[in-house]
Amino acid sequence: MGRGRQKAKQTKVARELKYWSPQTDLERLQQELRGERGQSVSVDAEDDESGYEDRWADEST
């Protein structure tokens, strides 16, 4: 009997997740589509890759 109850709970949760849709922030969506950054912080590409250059420099030679 325990397995049937457990499966029913899992089915209920799965159904809620499948059909639940959060509220869409249309203003934010418009900003993203126009390419506006808003309050997000931009990161330079150099900052992301700078640590890898020295770390992986010709170790085998």
N, CA, C and O atoms as a Tinker XYZ file with bonds, in Angstrom:
   244  protein
     1  N      0.809000   -1.196000    0.000000    73     2
     2  CA     0.000000    0.000000    0.000000    64     1     3
     3  C      0.852000    1.261000    0.000000    63     2     4     5
     4  O      0.443000    2.279000   -0.558000    81     3
     5  N      2.002000    1.214000    0.601000    73     3     6
     6  CA     2.842000    2.399000    0.678000    64     5     7
     7  C      3.331000    2.876000   -0.677000    63     6     8     9
     8  O      3.445000    4.079000   -0.913000    81     7
     9  N      3.622000    1.927000   -1.577000    73     7    10
    10  CA     4.133000    2.296000   -2.905000    64     9    11
    11  C      3.075000    3.041000   -3.720000    63    10    12    13
    12  O      3.407000    3.985000   -4.438000    81    11
    13  N      1.828000    2.640000   -3.623000    73    11    14
    14  CA     0.762000    3.312000   -4.364000    64    13    15
    15  C      0.581000    4.751000   -3.923000    63    14    16    17
    16  O      0.380000    5.640000   -4.751000    81    15
    17  N      0.650000    4.983000   -2.625000    73    15    18
    18  CA     0.509000    6.340000   -2.095000    64    17    19
    19  C      1.699000    7.197000   -2.516000    63    18    20    21
    20  O      1.538000    8.363000   -2.876000    81    19
    21  N      2.895000    6.612000   -2.469000    73    19    22
    22  CA     4.104000    7.342000   -2.861000    64    21    23
    23  C      4.052000    7.702000   -4.351000    63    22    24    25
    24  O      4.384000    8.823000   -4.738000    81    23
    25  N      3.638000    6.753000   -5.168000    73    23    26
    26  CA     3.547000    7.009000   -6.608000    64    25    27
    27  C      2.498000    8.081000   -6.903000    63    26    28    29
    28  O      2.698000    8.913000   -7.788000    81    27
    29  N      1.396000    8.068000   -6.179000    73    27    30
    30  CA     0.355000    9.079000   -6.374000    64    29    31
    31  C      0.879000   10.471000   -6.032000    63    30    32    33
    32  O      0.567000   11.440000   -6.723000    81    31
    33  N      1.675000   10.572000   -4.964000    73    31    34
    34  CA     2.259000   11.866000   -4.600000    64    33    35
    35  C      3.227000   12.341000   -5.679000    63    34    36    37
    36  O      3.216000   13.513000   -6.058000    81    35
    37  N      4.065000   11.429000   -6.172000    73    35    38
    38  CA     5.020000   11.794000   -7.212000    64    37    39
    39  C      4.304000   12.241000   -8.483000    63    38    40    41
    40  O      4.728000   13.191000   -9.141000    81    39
    41  N      3.219000   11.552000   -8.823000    73    39    42
    42  CA     2.440000   11.920000  -10.002000    64    41    43
    43  C      1.823000   13.301000   -9.830000    63    42    44    45
    44  O      1.805000   14.102000  -10.765000    81    43
    45  N      1.321000   13.574000   -8.640000    73    43    46
    46  CA     0.713000   14.878000   -8.363000    64    45    47
    47  C      1.746000   15.992000   -8.495000    63    46    48    49
    48  O      1.481000   17.020000   -9.117000    81    47
    49  N      2.922000   15.785000   -7.909000    73    47    50
    50  CA     3.980000   16.791000   -7.973000    64    49    51
    51  C      4.440000   16.986000   -9.418000    63    50    52    53
    52  O      4.641000   18.116000   -9.862000    81    51
    53  N      4.604000   15.887000  -10.146000    73    51    54
    54  CA     5.038000   15.988000  -11.542000    64    53    55
    55  C      4.018000   16.750000  -12.378000    63    54    56    57
    56  O      4.392000   17.555000  -13.231000    81    55
    57  N      2.757000   16.507000  -12.145000    73    55    58
    58  CA     1.700000   17.203000  -12.882000    64    57    59
    59  C      1.711000   18.695000  -12.562000    63    58    60    61
    60  O      1.546000   19.524000  -13.456000    81    59
    61  N      1.905000   19.038000  -11.289000    73    59    62
    62  CA     1.968000   20.451000  -10.906000    64    61    63
    63  C      3.142000   21.149000  -11.578000    63    62    64    65
    64  O      3.007000   22.276000  -12.055000    81    63
    65  N      4.295000   20.482000  -11.617000    73    63    66
    66  CA     5.467000   21.083000  -12.245000    64    65    67
    67  C      5.281000   21.231000  -13.752000    63    66    68    69
    68  O      5.730000   22.211000  -14.346000    81    67
    69  N      4.620000   20.258000  -14.363000    73    67    70
    70  CA     4.435000   20.275000  -15.808000    64    69    71
    71  C      3.511000   21.405000  -16.243000    63    70    72    73
    72  O      3.782000   22.081000  -17.236000    81    71
    73  N      2.437000   21.611000  -15.518000    73    71    74
    74  CA     1.429000   22.567000  -15.949000    64    73    75
    75  C      1.506000   23.916000  -15.244000    63    74    76    77
    76  O      0.743000   24.822000  -15.580000    81    75
    77  N      2.399000   24.072000  -14.284000    73    75    78
    78  CA     2.547000   25.340000  -13.578000    64    77    79
    79  C      3.365000   26.279000  -14.445000    63    78    80    81
    80  O      4.415000   25.897000  -14.962000    81    79
    81  N      2.893000   27.496000  -14.604000    73    79    82
    82  CA     3.649000   28.483000  -15.373000    64    81    83
    83  C      3.784000   29.751000  -14.537000    63    82    84    85
    84  O      2.781000   30.319000  -14.104000    81    83
    85  N      5.012000   30.194000  -14.309000    73    83    86
    86  CA     5.219000   31.408000  -13.514000    64    85    87
    87  C      4.738000   32.639000  -14.274000    63    86    88    89
    88  O      4.576000   32.604000  -15.494000    81    87
    89  N      4.513000   33.717000  -13.549000    73    87    90
    90  CA     4.113000   34.979000  -14.168000    64    89    91
    91  C      5.276000   35.519000  -14.996000    63    90    92    93
    92  O      6.411000   35.557000  -14.521000    81    91
    93  N      5.005000   35.927000  -16.204000    73    91    94
    94  CA     6.030000   36.447000  -17.092000    64    93    95
    95  C      6.148000   37.957000  -16.907000    63    94    96    97
    96  O      5.156000   38.683000  -16.970000    81    95
    97  N      7.366000   38.412000  -16.678000    73    95    98
    98  CA     7.636000   39.843000  -16.566000    64    97    99
    99  C      7.857000   40.386000  -17.978000    63    98   100   101
   100  O      8.961000   40.308000  -18.518000    81    99
   101  N      6.808000   40.929000  -18.560000    73    99   102
   102  CA     6.862000   41.359000  -19.954000    64   101   103
   103  C      7.810000   42.532000  -20.169000    63   102   104   105
   104  O      8.442000   42.624000  -21.222000    81   103
   105  N      7.923000   43.431000  -19.191000    73   103   106
   106  CA     8.841000   44.569000  -19.325000    64   105   107
   107  C     10.288000   44.088000  -19.390000    63   106   108   109
   108  O     11.075000   44.572000  -20.205000    81   107
   109  N     10.627000   43.149000  -18.539000    73   107   110
   110  CA    11.998000   42.619000  -18.542000    64   109   111
   111  C     12.282000   41.852000  -19.836000    63   110   112   113
   112  O     13.389000   41.914000  -20.371000    81   111
   113  N     11.284000   41.136000  -20.329000    73   111   114
   114  CA    11.436000   40.418000  -21.586000    64   113   115
   115  C     11.691000   41.388000  -22.736000    63   114   116   117
   116  O     12.534000   41.125000  -23.595000    81   115
   117  N     10.971000   42.502000  -22.757000    73   115   118
   118  CA    11.197000   43.514000  -23.792000    64   117   119
   119  C     12.608000   44.080000  -23.708000    63   118   120   121
   120  O     13.252000   44.292000  -24.735000    81   119
   121  N     13.090000   44.325000  -22.501000    73   119   122
   122  CA    14.446000   44.848000  -22.328000    64   121   123
   123  C     15.471000   43.852000  -22.855000    63   122   124   125
   124  O     16.431000   44.246000  -23.517000    81   123
   125  N     15.279000   42.578000  -22.571000    73   123   126
   126  CA    16.214000   41.562000  -23.044000    64   125   127
   127  C     16.204000   41.481000  -24.564000    63   126   128   129
   128  O     17.256000   41.360000  -25.191000    81   127
   129  N     15.023000   41.546000  -25.151000    73   127   130
   130  CA    14.923000   41.453000  -26.600000    64   129   131
   131  C     15.513000   42.672000  -27.295000    63   130   132   133
   132  O     16.030000   42.557000  -28.406000    81   131
   133  N     15.445000   43.837000  -26.661000    73   131   134
   134  CA    16.036000   45.048000  -27.226000    64   133   135
   135  C     17.535000   45.098000  -26.985000    63   134   136   137
   136  O     18.231000   45.891000  -27.620000    81   135
   137  N     18.041000   44.286000  -26.099000    73   135   138
   138  CA    19.468000   44.267000  -25.830000    64   137   139
   139  C     19.892000   45.183000  -24.713000    63   138   140   141
   140  O     21.086000   45.434000  -24.546000    81   139
   141  N     18.957000   45.689000  -23.945000    73   139   142
   142  CA    19.304000   46.562000  -22.830000    64   141   143
   143  C     19.784000   45.717000  -21.664000    63   142   144   145
   144  O     19.219000   44.663000  -21.372000    81   143
   145  N     20.820000   46.182000  -21.009000    73   143   146
   146  CA    21.407000   45.428000  -19.909000    64   145   147
   147  C     20.693000   45.661000  -18.591000    63   146   148   149
   148  O     20.579000   44.738000  -17.785000    81   147
   149  N     20.213000   46.863000  -18.353000    73   147   150
   150  CA    19.557000   47.161000  -17.082000    64   149   151
   151  C     20.566000   47.208000  -15.954000    63   150   152   153
   152  O     21.561000   47.926000  -16.049000    81   151
   153  N     20.331000   46.462000  -14.893000    73   151   154
   154  CA    21.180000   46.495000  -13.713000    64   153   155
   155  C     22.189000   45.360000  -13.681000    63   154   156   157
   156  O     22.902000   45.216000  -12.688000    81   155
   157  N     22.278000   44.557000  -14.717000    73   155   158
   158  CA    23.201000   43.432000  -14.697000    64   157   159
   159  C     24.645000   43.928000  -14.788000    63   158   160   161
   160  O     24.912000   44.989000  -15.351000    81   159
   161  N     25.545000   43.166000  -14.241000    73   159   162
   162  CA    26.953000   43.511000  -14.224000    64   161   163
   163  C     27.630000   42.809000  -15.391000    63   162   164   165
   164  O     27.495000   41.596000  -15.550000    81   163
   165  N     28.358000   43.568000  -16.209000    73   163   166
   166  CA    29.051000   42.954000  -17.335000    64   165   167
   167  C     30.459000   42.549000  -16.908000    63   166   168   169
   168  O     31.095000   43.215000  -16.091000    81   167
   169  N     30.924000   41.455000  -17.472000    73   167   170
   170  CA    32.248000   40.933000  -17.164000    64   169   171
   171  C     33.043000   40.913000  -18.456000    63   170   172   173
   172  O     32.554000   40.442000  -19.483000    81   171
   173  N     34.266000   41.421000  -18.411000    73   171   174
   174  CA    35.110000   41.418000  -19.599000    64   173   175
   175  C     35.600000   40.015000  -19.897000    63   174   176   177
   176  O     35.814000   39.220000  -18.981000    81   175
   177  N     35.776000   39.707000  -21.165000    73   175   178
   178  CA    36.251000   38.388000  -21.574000    64   177   179
   179  C     37.676000   38.154000  -21.077000    63   178   180   181
   180  O     38.044000   37.022000  -20.764000    81   179
   181  N     38.476000   39.208000  -21.001000    73   179   182
   182  CA    39.853000   39.064000  -20.539000    64   181   183
   183  C     39.907000   38.587000  -19.096000    63   182   184   185
   184  O     40.782000   37.798000  -18.739000    81   183
   185  N     38.990000   39.050000  -18.269000    73   183   186
   186  CA    38.979000   38.643000  -16.875000    64   185   187
   187  C     38.689000   37.155000  -16.731000    63   186   188   189
   188  O     39.238000   36.501000  -15.844000    81   187
   189  N     37.844000   36.619000  -17.583000    73   187   190
   190  CA    37.487000   35.212000  -17.495000    64   189   191
   191  C     38.634000   34.300000  -17.897000    63   190   192   193
   192  O     38.796000   33.225000  -17.319000    81   191
   193  N     39.432000   34.707000  -18.876000    73   191   194
   194  CA    40.452000   33.831000  -19.432000    64   193   195
   195  C     41.857000   34.113000  -18.915000    63   194   196   197
   196  O     42.773000   33.346000  -19.211000    81   195
   197  N     42.054000   35.162000  -18.169000    73   195   198
   198  CA    43.403000   35.551000  -17.776000    64   197   199
   199  C     44.078000   34.508000  -16.890000    63   198   200   201
   200  O     45.295000   34.346000  -16.978000    81   199
   201  N     43.351000   33.807000  -16.054000    73   199   202
   202  CA    43.938000   32.818000  -15.168000    64   201   203
   203  C     44.410000   31.567000  -15.877000    63   202   204   205
   204  O     45.252000   30.843000  -15.346000    81   203
   205  N     43.892000   31.294000  -17.056000    73   203   206
   206  CA    44.237000   30.063000  -17.763000    64   205   207
   207  C     45.517000   30.186000  -18.575000    63   206   208   209
   208  O     46.178000   29.179000  -18.827000    81   207
   209  N     45.879000   31.374000  -18.983000    73   207   210
   210  CA    47.054000   31.540000  -19.830000    64   209   211
   211  C     48.328000   31.101000  -19.112000    63   210   212   213
   212  O     49.100000   30.317000  -19.663000    81   211
   213  N     48.560000   31.581000  -17.916000    73   211   214
   214  CA    49.766000   31.230000  -17.182000    64   213   215
   215  C     49.715000   29.796000  -16.675000    63   214   216   217
   216  O     50.738000   29.112000  -16.632000    81   215
   217  N     48.561000   29.353000  -16.303000    73   215   218
   218  CA    48.416000   28.026000  -15.707000    64   217   219
   219  C     48.723000   26.921000  -16.712000    63   218   220   221
   220  O     49.288000   25.896000  -16.333000    81   219
   221  N     48.370000   27.101000  -17.970000    73   219   222
   222  CA    48.535000   26.052000  -18.971000    64   221   223
   223  C     49.657000   26.374000  -19.960000    63   222   224   225
   224  O     49.692000   25.808000  -21.052000    81   223
   225  N     50.558000   27.260000  -19.599000    73   223   226
   226  CA    51.669000   27.590000  -20.490000    64   225   227
   227  C     52.605000   26.394000  -20.592000    63   226   228   229
   228  O     52.794000   25.680000  -19.607000    81   227
   229  N     53.179000   26.164000  -21.731000    73   227   230
   230  CA    54.074000   25.055000  -22.093000    64   229   231
   231  C     54.746000   24.367000  -20.907000    63   230   232   233
   232  O     55.887000   24.684000  -20.569000    81   231
   233  N     54.064000   23.455000  -20.294000    73   231   234
   234  CA    54.633000   22.711000  -19.167000    64   233   235
   235  C     55.505000   21.557000  -19.639000    63   234   236   237
   236  O     56.428000   21.161000  -18.927000    81   235
   237  N     55.243000   21.012000  -20.813000    73   235   238
   238  CA    55.935000   19.810000  -21.271000    64   237   239
   239  C     57.285000   20.094000  -21.902000    63   238   240   241
   240  O     58.054000   19.154000  -22.104000    81   239
   241  N     57.620000   21.339000  -22.227000    73   239   242
   242  CA    58.893000   21.614000  -22.898000    64   241   243
   243  C     59.975000   21.988000  -21.966000    63   242   244
   244  O     61.099000   22.246000  -22.397000    81   243
